[in-house]
């Protein structure tokens, strides 16, 4: 369905921005009824981000944690998928502005808008760190980290200088939340188990993994008990914890870290630096805030009402990681529940005109889980706390339940069995071409100018309806 088709449609038009957990669950909630749904995403696959670290460390393939949105939603006949990057919103004209691959601008009209655009990596004002310390939010990020991690062992094997060899065998991970802890643990497990007998000149098990964080404990959000067990498990594996540390510089050869307690700065030579320290809202959040006068929190996320709409704009919902409400964490469970709520709220409004609105959004905490090593994970679920083997089994169940599609679940089980039982990692292929040097498909092609990603010209408000009247 084209933008012109959407303009002529008599069905209630809902545009969903983003195909992550929030966007996907919103689309599923709008499956039936006189509703035309357009889901816009710049990648057109649904990605299970919590397992990206296993792609980066060679356990799973990218196809095992990602599913094409068109395939996932093929039975939802009222849902149209559009490959584009949304860059702005025009509330007065009730339309979103997006860029097609190649940079061509397009507009999509809506009656209700659900923004589920997620977040991006934050370097706390030091975006220059990104070229040396990739984050992990996309498949491209995971494949880049895979190249850096496995490539570091290869470069160490052929290094003639002992100092250079040690540098390549040193891995620095910034951020001791779930992503950083899982990455640090997997790199140590990779070095000590999988690669141990594959090299002739180096000892992969001698690789150093340094974990830096400004806080006082890893996995602090899991509580003191589980955090302490995670710290002990990481140290037993050989991960070196550097807590109370602030990264002041990252370059091609390592990392500079300032100690919060005494203010001294230390230099660590490291061949690979990975950033897992923070997130911020994407540029679309700033454009949306400017268009609607919405407030943003320190991370740029949009502050929303109890029904997850923007104040003064009941037709615009912000859900998932990009919303700011009651200090809810940016986890998959919040995104799923918020997306489902927003979709049901819009459907209730369409199917019951004039009826009382649905109640406020209420989040039900289903818990959090973090993988430490084979047979060891920590899980926090309400009053329940699991660690060690029980936590690992709970982790397996949770992640299998959340993976999209039976094929991905079955494939993950088979792959995990091979990896955990035989210490094998079959997904170790990487390219020596830097992924981040490939052309962005949303940039204008040669000889064309990319349309500005800022606010589009906004027509003056009019009392005349912007679309044909809709039958009830």
C-alpha positions in Angstrom: 0.0 0.0 0.0 1.4 3.4 -1.0 1.2 6.7 0.8 -1.6 7.7 -1.6 -3.4 4.5 -0.9 -3.2 5.2 2.9 -4.6 8.7 2.3 -7.6 7.3 0.5 -8.2 4.5 2.9 -11.4 4.6 5.0 -10.0 2.3 7.6 -8.5 3.7 10.7 -4.8 4.3 9.9 -2.2 3.3 12.4 1.5 3.9 11.7 4.0 2.0 13.9 7.6 3.2 13.9 10.0 0.3 14.8 9.8 -3.4 14.5 11.4 -4.3 17.9 9.5 -5.9 20.7 7.2 -2.9 21.3 6.4 -2.4 17.7 5.8 -6.0 17.0 3.5 -6.5 19.9 1.5 -3.4 19.0 1.0 -4.7 15.5 -0.1 -8.1 16.8 -2.7 -6.4 19.1 -4.2 -4.6 16.0 -4.6 -7.8 13.9 -8.3 -7.7 13.3 -10.9 -5.0 12.8 -11.3 -2.0 10.5 -7.8 -0.9 11.0 -5.0 -0.4 8.5 -1.6 -0.8 10.1 1.7 0.4 8.5 4.8 -0.8 10.3 7.9 1.2 9.3 11.4 0.0 10.1 14.8 0.7 8.8 16.0 -2.9 9.0 12.8 -4.9 8.3 13.7 -7.7 10.7 12.7 -8.3 14.3 15.9 -8.7 16.3 16.2 -10.4 19.7 18.8 -8.0 21.1 19.5 -9.9 24.4 21.3 -12.6 22.4 23.5 -10.3 20.2 26.5 -11.1 22.4 26.2 -14.8 21.4 26.4 -13.7 17.7 29.4 -11.6 18.5 31.2 -14.5 20.3 30.4 -17.2 17.7 27.7 -19.2 19.4 24.6 -18.2 17.3 24.2 -16.9 13.8 22.4 -13.7 13.1 19.6 -15.6 11.4 18.9 -17.5 14.7 18.0 -14.3 16.6 16.4 -12.3 13.8 13.2 -12.9 11.8 11.9 -11.0 8.8 9.0 -8.8 9.8 7.1 -9.7 6.7 7.3 -13.4 7.6 6.4 -12.8 11.3 3.3 -10.7 10.3 2.3 -12.6 7.1 -1.0 -13.8 8.6 -1.8 -10.2 9.8 -3.4 -9.2 6.5 -4.1 -5.7 7.7 -0.4 -5.0 8.3 1.8 -3.4 5.7 5.6 -3.4 6.2 7.6 -0.5 4.9 11.4 -0.3 4.6 12.2 3.2 5.5 13.8 5.4 8.3 11.4 7.7 10.0 13.1 11.1 10.6 10.3 13.4 11.6 6.6 13.8 12.6 4.1 16.4 11.5 1.3 16.3 14.2 -0.8 19.1 12.5 -1.0 17.2 9.3 -1.0 13.8 11.0 1.8 12.3 9.0 5.3 10.9 9.5 8.3 11.8 7.3 10.5 8.9 6.3 13.5 8.3 4.0 13.4 5.3 1.6 16.7 3.5 0.8 18.6 5.9 -1.4 17.5 8.9 0.5 14.1 9.7 -1.2 11.6 11.4 1.2 8.2 9.9 1.7 5.3 10.8 4.0 2.8 8.4 5.6 -0.5 9.7 7.0 -1.9 8.4 10.3 -4.9 8.6 12.6 -2.9 7.0 15.4 0.8 6.9 15.7 2.8 4.4 17.8 6.5 5.3 18.1 8.6 2.4 19.2 12.0 3.4 17.7 14.1 2.1 20.5 17.4 3.6 21.7 21.0 3.8 20.5 24.4 3.5 22.1 25.5 6.5 24.2 29.1 7.5 24.7 28.2 10.3 27.1 29.2 13.1 24.9 32.3 11.4 23.5 31.0 10.1 20.1 34.6 9.9 18.9 35.1 6.8 21.0 32.7 4.9 18.7 35.3 4.2 16.0 37.5 2.4 18.5 34.8 1.0 20.9 31.8 -0.3 19.1 28.5 -0.7 20.9 26.1 -3.7 20.4 22.6 -2.7 19.3 22.4 -4.1 15.8 23.5 -7.2 13.8 26.1 -5.0 12.1 27.5 -4.2 15.6 27.6 -7.9 16.6 29.4 -8.9 13.4 31.9 -6.0 13.8 32.6 -7.2 17.4 33.0 -10.8 16.1 35.6 -9.6 13.6 37.5 -7.7 16.3 37.4 -10.5 18.9 38.4 -13.4 16.7 40.7 -11.2 14.6 42.6 -10.2 17.8 43.7 -13.8 18.4 44.9 -14.1 14.8 46.9 -10.9 15.1 48.4 -12.0 18.3 49.4 -15.3 16.7 51.5 -13.5 14.1 52.8 -10.6 16.2 56.6 -10.7 16.6 56.8 -8.2 19.5 55.7 -9.7 22.9 54.2 -6.3 24.0 52.1 -6.2 20.8 51.1 -9.8 21.3 49.9 -9.0 24.9 48.0 -6.0 23.6 46.0 -8.0 21.1 45.3 -10.6 23.9 43.8 -7.8 26.1 40.0 -7.1 25.8 38.4 -4.2 27.5 34.7 -4.1 28.1 33.1 -0.9 29.3 29.9 -1.2 31.3 29.0 -3.9 33.9 25.3 -4.2 33.1 23.9 -7.4 31.6 25.4 -6.8 28.2 28.9 -6.0 29.5 28.9 -8.9 31.9 27.7 -11.4 29.4 30.3 -10.2 26.8 33.1 -10.3 29.3 32.2 -13.8 30.4 31.8 -15.1 26.9 35.2 -13.8 25.8 36.9 -15.4 28.7 35.0 -18.7 28.0 35.9 -18.5 24.4 39.6 -18.0 25.1 39.9 -20.6 27.9 37.8 -23.3 26.3 37.0 -23.0 22.6 40.3 -21.6 21.3 42.6 -23.3 23.8 44.1 -25.9 21.5 43.8 -24.2 18.1 46.8 -21.9 18.1 50.5 -22.8 18.0 52.4 -19.7 19.1 50.0 -18.1 21.6 48.1 -19.4 24.6 44.5 -18.1 24.2 43.7 -18.9 27.8 46.2 -16.2 28.8 43.9 -13.5 27.3 43.0 -10.7 29.7 39.4 -9.5 29.9 39.0 -6.2 31.7 35.5 -5.1 32.8 35.2 -1.4 33.7 32.2 0.3 35.3 31.6 3.5 37.2 29.5 1.7 39.8 30.5 -0.4 42.8 29.3 -3.8 41.6 28.4 -5.6 38.4 24.7 -6.2 37.7 23.8 -3.8 40.4 20.1 -3.8 39.4 19.9 -7.5 40.3 20.4 -6.7 44.0 23.3 -7.1 46.4 23.1 -10.9 46.7 23.1 -11.8 42.9 25.5 -9.0 42.1 28.0 -10.5 44.6 27.6 -14.0 43.1 28.1 -12.5 39.6 31.3 -10.8 40.7 32.6 -13.9 42.3 31.8 -16.0 39.2 33.4 -13.5 36.8 36.6 -13.3 38.9 36.7 -17.1 39.1 36.6 -17.2 35.3 39.5 -14.7 35.1 37.6 -11.5 34.3 39.4 -8.5 35.9 36.9 -6.2 37.5 37.7 -2.5 37.6 34.8 -0.8 39.4 34.5 2.8 40.3 36.2 3.6 37.0 35.4 6.3 34.5 36.7 6.0 30.9 38.4 9.2 29.9 39.8 8.3 26.5 39.7 5.5 23.9 42.0 5.2 21.0 43.4 2.7 18.5 45.8 1.1 21.1 43.8 1.1 24.3 41.9 2.9 27.0 42.5 5.6 29.7 40.5 5.2 32.9 40.1 7.5 35.8 39.6 6.2 39.3 36.6 7.9 41.0 38.1 7.4 44.5 41.4 9.1 44.1 41.2 10.8 40.7 44.2 9.1 39.2 44.2 8.0 35.6 45.6 4.6 34.4 46.4 3.5 30.9 45.5 0.0 29.6 46.9 -1.2 26.3 44.1 -3.2 24.7 43.7 -4.5 21.1 39.9 -4.7 21.5 37.6 -2.3 23.3 33.8 -2.9 23.5 31.3 -0.3 24.7 28.3 -1.5 26.7 28.0 1.4 29.1 24.8 3.3 28.2 22.0 4.2 25.8 20.2 7.3 24.6 17.2 8.1 22.5 17.7 8.3 18.7 17.4 11.7 16.8 13.8 10.9 16.0 13.0 11.5 19.7 14.4 15.0 19.5 12.4 15.7 16.3 9.2 14.3 18.0 9.7 16.4 21.1 10.2 19.6 19.0 7.1 18.8 17.0 4.8 18.1 20.0 6.5 20.2 22.8 7.0 16.9 24.7 9.5 16.7 27.6 12.6 14.5 27.4 14.6 12.9 30.2 18.4 13.0 30.5 18.8 10.2 28.0 16.5 12.0 25.5 13.5 9.6 26.0 10.0 11.0 25.7 8.0 11.6 28.9 4.5 10.1 28.4 1.2 10.1 30.2 -0.1 7.1 32.2 -1.7 5.9 28.9 1.7 6.2 27.2 0.6 9.1 25.0 2.3 12.4 24.6 0.6 15.2 26.7 -1.8 17.1 24.4 -1.5 14.5 21.7 -3.8 11.5 22.5 -3.2 10.2 19.0 0.6 9.7 19.5 1.9 6.9 21.8 5.5 6.4 22.6 6.4 2.9 23.8 9.4 0.7 24.6 12.9 1.9 25.3 12.1 5.4 23.9 9.5 6.2 26.5 10.1 7.6 29.9 7.6 6.7 32.5 7.9 5.8 36.2 11.6 5.0 35.8 10.7 1.8 34.0 13.9 -0.1 32.8 14.7 -0.4 29.2 14.2 -4.2 29.0 12.3 -6.4 26.6 9.5 -7.1 29.1 8.6 -3.4 29.4 8.7 -3.0 25.6 6.4 -6.1 25.0 3.8 -5.0 27.6 3.9 -1.4 26.5 3.5 -2.2 22.8 0.6 -4.6 23.6 -1.1 -2.0 25.7 -0.8 0.7 23.1 -2.2 -1.5 20.4 -5.1 -2.6 22.5 -5.8 0.9 23.5 -6.0 2.1 19.9 -8.2 -0.9 19.0 -10.6 -0.3 21.9 -10.9 3.4 20.8 -11.7 2.4 17.2 -14.1 -0.4 18.0 -15.9 1.5 20.8 -16.2 5.1 19.8 -17.3 7.3 22.7 -16.7 4.6 25.2 -14.5 5.0 28.3 -10.8 4.9 27.7 -8.9 1.8 28.9 -7.1 2.2 32.2 -3.6 3.4 32.7 -0.6 1.2 31.7 0.6 -1.1 34.5 3.9 -3.0 34.2 4.1 -6.5 35.5 7.8 -7.3 36.4 8.6 -10.7 34.9 12.2 -10.5 36.1 15.7 -10.2 34.6 18.4 -12.7 33.6 22.1 -12.6 32.8 24.2 -15.4 31.5 27.7 -15.7 33.1 29.2 -18.9 31.8 28.2 -22.5 30.9 25.9 -23.7 33.6 25.9 -20.4 35.5 23.5 -17.5 35.3 21.6 -15.1 37.6 17.9 -14.5 37.5 15.8 -12.0 39.4 12.0 -12.5 39.2 10.0 -10.6 41.8 10.9 -12.1 45.2 12.7 -15.1 43.6 16.4 -15.2 43.1 18.3 -17.9 41.1 22.0 -18.4 40.6 24.3 -21.1 39.3 22.7 -24.1 37.5 19.0 -23.2 38.6 19.6 -19.7 37.2 21.1 -21.1 34.0 18.1 -23.4 33.4 15.7 -20.4 34.1 17.7 -18.3 31.7 17.3 -21.0 29.0 13.6 -21.2 29.5 13.1 -17.4 29.4 15.1 -16.8 26.3 13.5 -19.7 24.4 10.1 -18.3 25.3 11.0 -14.9 24.0 12.7 -16.0 20.7 10.5 -15.3 17.7 9.5 -18.4 15.7 9.7 -22.1 16.3 12.5 -22.5 13.8 14.7 -20.1 15.7 13.9 -21.8 19.0 14.7 -25.3 17.8 17.8 -24.1 16.0 19.0 -22.3 19.2 18.4 -25.4 21.3 20.5 -27.6 18.9 23.3 -25.0 18.7 23.4 -24.4 22.5 23.6 -28.2 23.0 26.6 -28.4 20.7 28.3 -25.4 22.3 27.7 -26.2 25.9 28.5 -29.9 25.7 31.4 -29.9 23.2 32.8 -26.3 23.6 32.1 -25.7 19.9 31.3 -22.4 18.3 30.5 -22.8 14.6 29.5 -19.2 13.9 33.0 -17.7 13.8 33.1 -16.5 10.2 34.0 -12.8 9.8 35.0 -10.5 7.0 38.2 -8.5 7.0 36.4 -5.6 5.4 35.2 -3.2 8.1 31.4 -3.3 8.2 31.1 0.3 9.3 32.8 1.5 6.1 30.0 0.1 3.9 27.5 2.6 2.5 24.4 3.4 4.5 21.4 2.5 2.3 19.5 5.6 3.6 22.2 8.0 2.3 21.6 9.6 -1.0 23.1 7.8 -4.0 26.0 9.4 -5.9 24.9 12.6 -7.6 21.9 13.1 -5.3 21.5 15.1 -2.1 20.1 13.4 0.9 17.0 15.2 2.2 17.6 16.9 5.5 16.6 14.8 8.5 15.3 17.7 10.4 11.8 18.9 10.8 9.8 19.0 7.6 7.8 22.2 6.7 4.6 22.1 8.7 1.3 23.4 7.2 -0.7 25.7 9.3 -3.4 24.0 11.3 -6.7 23.8 9.4 -10.3 23.1 10.5 -10.7 21.2 7.3 -10.3 17.4 7.6 -7.0 16.1 6.2 -8.6 12.9 4.9 -11.9 11.6 3.6 -14.6 11.1 6.3 -14.5 7.7 7.8 -17.7 5.6 8.3 -18.2 4.3 11.8 
